[in-house]
Amino acid sequence: MKVGIKKVEVCCNNCGSRASSLVTEGVEHEYKNTTSDIFRVVKCHDCGLVYLNPRPDISELSTIYPSEYYAYHLAEKNVEKENTNSLLYRARRNVYLSRLERALSLSAQKGSLKVLDIGCADGRALNWYKQVRCANVETFGVDFDEKAVQLARNAGHTVYFGRFEEACIPEQFFDLVVATHVIEHVADPTAFAQRAFEVLKPGGIFLIETPNIEAFDARWFKNRHWGGYHFPRHWIFYSPATLKRLVEARGFTIVETHFHPAPAFWNWTMHSLIGSADRQKNGFFSRLADRLFPPAEFQKNSLRNLLFVSAFTLLDIALKAATGSTSNMSMTVRKPI
């Protein structure tokens, strides 16, 4: 693992303040070939935004997102080819489609709709978007992984290469822009949200899904182990209030906010908890964590994954009933007409 990667000190993205207090510290535990550095999570004194500081420099993206990163090249990893009729595959697909169809129903436009998926990787979600029943969807994506972009293009999607904020994307062109667990990864969410505003048509919808730092499990496992930290790839951790502040400052109006199960976060939480019992790297508990809660293989259609995803989903359903939220938050916002 790389030691001493390049980092940058940052201020609060929402209000610009540099006054903050330490929330926790943590290390990479999901991949064994990125970095062994310790990372600090802090909370802004002025507006309450929680973020990584210092965070990896943009030049280190290829370090912290290794070639085997779980979202890349899913087709090559036989994730798509295993069994598209399995319960786990169908459940994931139906979840994506139901949220997309809900967002599309809120669009000012009807009929043929242009949808942009930010961080589309190799186009797995875009493949599902073509199955939408309520509209004729034209699928577009953007990603900075060159190989993933080519795979998505090979699947028949129009895909832009580069970071969303910098890629050459037409303005006022899309009816719906989707950012599913992306905004927490970016260096400048303000510029990110502004770019979404620019590429949307008037009346267009921006669907954001991101971890919720105020969820029960985020508070319970606050000291390092919460899976939503995803060290060192998640750079900003929103609450409903801080995300609302971000999008309203860019000119969006909020349509609705929902909370969904987050089985992947529970998988990463358990991997961190069990693996941390080792005093040495790659000891018994590390190997046990990798076997029971593989951090990069939970996308595969297997009986183990089905059982744990089902159990964690039920746990989040119960937590939502008891607390009103989960650690997976979606906010649907609209660009004014």
Legacy VTK file of the C-alpha trace (Angstrom):
# vtk DataFile Version 3.0
C-alpha trace
ASCII
DATASET POLYDATA
POINTS 337 float
0.000 0.000 0.000
1.131 3.532 -0.763
2.266 5.600 2.226
2.090 9.373 2.365
-0.172 10.083 -0.591
-0.570 13.701 -1.632
-3.294 15.476 0.337
-4.835 18.948 0.405
-6.219 20.966 3.304
-9.746 22.181 2.609
-12.309 24.509 4.144
-16.031 23.855 4.558
-17.624 23.560 1.119
-20.994 24.917 2.266
-19.935 28.063 4.113
-16.187 28.484 3.559
-15.279 28.340 7.242
-11.979 26.788 8.311
-13.063 26.310 11.936
-13.787 22.649 12.614
-13.526 19.948 15.251
-12.424 16.320 14.948
-15.169 13.713 14.536
-13.026 10.603 14.040
-10.052 9.120 12.226
-9.918 6.065 10.007
-7.967 4.048 7.462
-8.578 2.124 4.270
-9.848 -1.390 5.011
-11.604 -2.421 1.794
-8.669 -2.677 -0.654
-5.134 -3.790 0.049
-3.326 -1.809 -2.667
-4.336 1.827 -2.108
-2.957 3.674 0.936
-2.273 2.987 4.607
-2.523 6.673 5.583
-4.772 7.819 8.443
-7.600 10.191 7.469
-9.436 12.714 9.652
-13.160 13.460 9.563
-14.067 16.919 10.887
-17.240 18.934 11.475
-17.630 22.615 10.552
-18.219 24.824 13.584
-20.404 27.257 11.619
-22.777 25.155 9.489
-22.325 21.578 10.713
-21.014 20.072 7.452
-18.918 16.933 8.044
-16.004 16.303 5.704
-12.587 14.686 5.238
-9.704 17.074 5.993
-7.098 16.801 4.681
-8.333 14.734 1.773
-6.494 13.036 -1.100
-5.443 15.314 -3.915
-7.211 14.800 -7.256
-3.900 13.506 -8.628
-4.315 10.491 -6.331
-7.634 9.317 -7.791
-5.965 6.382 -9.539
-4.476 5.372 -6.172
-7.658 5.430 -4.113
-9.807 3.966 -6.926
-7.869 0.826 -7.916
-8.682 -1.086 -11.093
-10.664 -3.643 -9.061
-12.891 -0.954 -7.484
-16.293 -2.575 -7.072
-18.198 -0.205 -9.386
-15.867 -0.667 -12.357
-15.990 -3.300 -15.089
-18.900 -5.204 -13.549
-19.610 -6.970 -16.813
-16.023 -8.230 -17.018
-16.327 -9.514 -13.457
-19.358 -11.598 -14.500
-21.659 -9.615 -12.218
-24.094 -9.168 -15.102
-23.599 -12.629 -16.554
-24.153 -14.734 -13.463
-27.920 -14.942 -13.224
-30.140 -12.057 -14.233
-33.131 -13.978 -12.888
-31.712 -14.259 -9.364
-33.590 -12.606 -6.518
-30.641 -10.351 -5.651
-30.169 -9.127 -9.221
-33.862 -8.463 -9.734
-34.144 -6.692 -6.383
-31.280 -4.308 -7.209
-32.663 -3.634 -10.677
-36.178 -3.001 -9.381
-34.896 -0.609 -6.707
-33.053 1.435 -9.330
-36.020 1.429 -11.690
-38.586 2.401 -9.053
-36.538 5.425 -7.934
-35.859 6.459 -11.515
-39.507 6.146 -12.538
-40.535 8.208 -9.521
-38.085 10.958 -10.532
-39.150 10.816 -14.185
-42.786 11.231 -13.159
-41.830 14.585 -11.620
-40.204 15.910 -14.800
-41.841 18.824 -16.569
-41.286 17.020 -19.876
-43.077 13.855 -20.997
-42.512 11.275 -23.701
-38.888 10.817 -24.766
-36.613 11.880 -21.898
-32.848 12.331 -21.754
-31.266 10.908 -18.585
-27.652 11.537 -17.533
-26.069 9.156 -15.008
-23.073 10.764 -13.288
-20.408 8.212 -12.413
-22.009 5.663 -14.729
-18.987 3.292 -14.589
-19.484 0.558 -17.196
-23.172 1.349 -17.700
-24.844 -1.233 -15.492
-27.457 1.200 -14.195
-27.901 2.698 -17.672
-28.737 -0.787 -18.955
-31.501 -0.912 -16.368
-32.712 2.592 -17.231
-33.560 1.389 -20.727
-36.151 -0.895 -19.096
-38.202 2.013 -17.709
-41.898 1.555 -18.527
-43.229 5.085 -17.991
-41.154 6.847 -20.661
-38.826 6.360 -23.598
-35.428 6.982 -21.982
-32.367 8.110 -23.901
-29.363 7.076 -21.817
-26.266 9.231 -21.251
-23.424 8.867 -18.777
-20.166 10.428 -17.630
-17.194 8.816 -15.870
-13.446 9.391 -15.468
-12.451 5.712 -15.816
-11.497 5.313 -19.468
-12.027 1.559 -19.651
-15.428 1.761 -17.945
-16.477 4.515 -20.350
-15.613 2.346 -23.340
-17.583 -0.588 -21.921
-20.616 1.658 -21.413
-20.308 2.977 -24.950
-20.084 -0.592 -26.250
-23.393 -1.258 -24.487
-25.067 1.431 -26.607
-25.002 4.472 -24.314
-23.722 7.978 -25.047
-20.964 8.490 -22.489
-18.725 11.503 -21.824
-15.187 10.900 -20.545
-13.828 12.909 -17.616
-14.951 14.405 -14.325
-18.530 15.688 -14.492
-17.527 19.253 -13.633
-15.012 19.381 -16.499
-16.382 17.059 -19.215
-17.757 18.576 -22.428
-21.493 18.120 -21.795
-24.226 20.184 -23.512
-26.130 22.674 -21.352
-29.919 22.721 -20.833
-30.047 19.326 -22.521
-31.212 16.752 -19.955
-34.589 16.090 -18.363
-33.116 14.137 -15.452
-29.626 14.052 -13.959
-28.897 11.184 -11.552
-26.047 11.198 -9.020
-26.282 7.939 -7.066
-23.605 7.970 -4.363
-21.359 10.352 -6.266
-21.545 13.799 -4.648
-19.783 12.552 -1.500
-16.786 11.608 -3.683
-16.166 14.934 -5.425
-13.680 17.672 -4.553
-16.099 20.585 -5.033
-19.771 19.653 -4.527
-20.739 23.309 -5.058
-19.334 23.241 -8.600
-20.829 19.774 -9.042
-24.352 20.929 -8.132
-23.928 24.072 -10.226
-22.938 21.964 -13.237
-26.038 19.802 -12.756
-28.135 22.985 -12.779
-26.490 24.079 -16.032
-26.962 20.841 -17.987
-30.616 20.423 -16.967
-33.491 21.829 -18.985
-35.773 24.295 -17.150
-38.090 22.159 -15.045
-35.555 19.307 -15.082
-34.988 17.025 -12.094
-31.751 16.365 -10.201
-31.846 13.131 -8.174
-29.118 12.895 -5.519
-28.453 9.834 -3.386
-25.781 10.064 -0.679
-24.937 8.810 2.833
-26.797 10.389 5.739
-24.354 11.286 8.520
-27.231 11.702 10.996
-28.532 8.115 10.689
-28.594 5.836 13.727
-25.759 3.591 12.524
-23.638 6.600 11.540
-23.925 7.803 15.132
-23.514 4.349 16.687
-20.365 3.510 14.696
-19.147 7.122 14.642
-15.708 6.133 15.906
-14.123 4.928 12.649
-16.187 1.862 11.692
-19.317 3.278 9.998
-19.375 1.871 6.467
-20.491 5.208 5.039
-17.033 6.662 5.694
-15.647 4.479 2.850
-12.120 5.759 3.693
-10.574 7.525 1.794
-13.074 7.817 -1.082
-15.937 9.653 0.633
-14.906 13.272 1.143
-18.129 14.951 2.336
-20.865 13.548 4.589
-24.232 15.259 4.336
-27.196 15.509 6.639
-30.621 16.485 5.239
-29.990 20.058 6.443
-26.515 20.486 4.907
-27.568 18.913 1.599
-30.610 21.216 1.508
-28.315 24.199 2.006
-26.099 23.096 -0.885
-28.831 22.620 -3.509
-30.908 25.657 -2.557
-27.832 27.865 -2.821
-27.450 26.682 -6.431
-31.040 27.644 -7.322
-32.808 24.297 -7.019
-36.115 23.790 -5.234
-36.551 20.659 -3.139
-39.335 18.314 -4.218
-38.941 15.451 -1.735
-36.483 13.616 0.523
-36.508 9.877 1.219
-34.438 7.365 3.176
-33.637 3.900 1.840
-31.935 0.733 3.107
-28.138 0.726 2.774
-26.976 -2.915 2.981
-23.589 -2.037 1.413
-22.813 0.304 4.327
-23.631 -2.423 6.837
-21.389 -4.806 4.887
-18.480 -2.312 5.114
-19.245 -1.604 8.781
-19.027 -5.282 9.686
-15.864 -5.713 7.614
-14.227 -2.848 9.511
-15.388 -4.044 12.935
-14.235 -7.641 12.510
-10.995 -6.800 10.717
-10.004 -4.263 13.371
-9.685 -7.056 15.946
-6.322 -7.987 14.385
-3.177 -6.433 15.738
-1.282 -7.426 12.611
-2.258 -7.029 8.967
-3.841 -10.019 7.245
-4.363 -11.878 10.507
-7.196 -14.296 11.315
-9.857 -11.627 11.829
-8.876 -9.757 8.671
-9.257 -12.948 6.667
-12.548 -13.685 8.416
-13.845 -10.191 7.585
-12.841 -10.647 3.942
-14.642 -13.985 3.801
-17.867 -13.018 5.574
-18.197 -9.424 4.356
-16.101 -9.061 1.179
-15.960 -5.295 0.564
-15.661 -5.482 -3.224
-17.644 -8.627 -4.014
-21.017 -7.799 -2.469
-22.368 -6.964 -5.947
-22.133 -10.577 -7.059
-25.222 -12.758 -7.173
-24.469 -15.335 -4.484
-26.426 -16.990 -1.690
-24.177 -15.372 0.909
-24.816 -11.914 -0.527
-28.546 -12.560 -0.801
-28.769 -13.573 2.862
-26.759 -10.643 4.196
-28.337 -8.060 1.898
-31.776 -9.286 2.972
-30.848 -9.182 6.667
-29.309 -5.706 6.464
-32.263 -4.413 4.437
-34.705 -5.662 7.073
-32.545 -4.063 9.774
-32.687 -0.708 7.991
-36.450 -1.001 7.493
-36.800 -1.512 11.249
-34.459 1.416 11.991
-36.402 3.676 9.652
-39.641 2.742 11.407
-38.042 3.509 14.775
-35.967 6.595 13.940
-37.444 7.993 10.720
-34.283 7.642 8.630
-31.492 5.377 7.390
-27.907 6.051 6.334
-28.940 6.184 2.658
-30.633 9.480 1.769
-32.096 10.591 -1.552
-33.146 14.144 -2.346
-35.096 15.068 -5.478
-34.755 18.706 -6.552
-36.022 20.721 -9.497
-34.536 23.452 -11.689
-37.145 26.229 -11.901
-38.947 26.697 -15.209
LINES 1 338
337 0 1 2 3 4 5 6 7 8 9 10 11 12 13 14 15 16 17 18 19 20 21 22 23 24 25 26 27 28 29 30 31 32 33 34 35 36 37 38 39 40 41 42 43 44 45 46 47 48 49 50 51 52 53 54 55 56 57 58 59 60 61 62 63 64 65 66 67 68 69 70 71 72 73 74 75 76 77 78 79 80 81 82 83 84 85 86 87 88 89 90 91 92 93 94 95 96 97 98 99 100 101 102 103 104 105 106 107 108 109 110 111 112 113 114 115 116 117 118 119 120 121 122 123 124 125 126 127 128 129 130 131 132 133 134 135 136 137 138 139 140 141 142 143 144 145 146 147 148 149 150 151 152 153 154 155 156 157 158 159 160 161 162 163 164 165 166 167 168 169 170 171 172 173 174 175 176 177 178 179 180 181 182 183 184 185 186 187 188 189 190 191 192 193 194 195 196 197 198 199 200 201 202 203 204 205 206 207 208 209 210 211 212 213 214 215 216 217 218 219 220 221 222 223 224 225 226 227 228 229 230 231 232 233 234 235 236 237 238 239 240 241 242 243 244 245 246 247 248 249 250 251 252 253 254 255 256 257 258 259 260 261 262 263 264 265 266 267 268 269 270 271 272 273 274 275 276 277 278 279 280 281 282 283 284 285 286 287 288 289 290 291 292 293 294 295 296 297 298 299 300 301 302 303 304 305 306 307 308 309 310 311 312 313 314 315 316 317 318 319 320 321 322 323 324 325 326 327 328 329 330 331 332 333 334 335 336
